[in-house]
Amino acid sequence: MATKKPAAKKAAPKKWSKDVTEHSNAMDLEKDVFKQKDPKKIAESIKKSAENSTRRKAGPFQSAMSMINFYENRGGKNISASQKKVLDNRKKN
């Protein structure tokens, strides 16, 4: 009886979250929107992108909040404490 070898797994791209952010099918984001320092500008840009999107599956507000939370959660330790504060503040706008 022959033993089966486990199937080789393909290595996941290291920056899959960056790929999702840049090529999201939900909405087209302004370039470097999350690098801005003004939470109001971040919120306005994402709101505009969500409202203009015809590909989103949820309402504009939910889509915008999902993208913001996705970025913040996937950014992890690569987001500085000051930028996390900016991103948290944009949720209030």
Protein Blocks (a to p, Z undefined) as FASTA:
>chain_A
ZZddddddddddfklmmmmmmmcckbccdehklmpmblklmmmmmmmmmmmpckbfbdfk
lmmmmmmmmmmmmnmmmpcfklmmmmmmmmmZZ
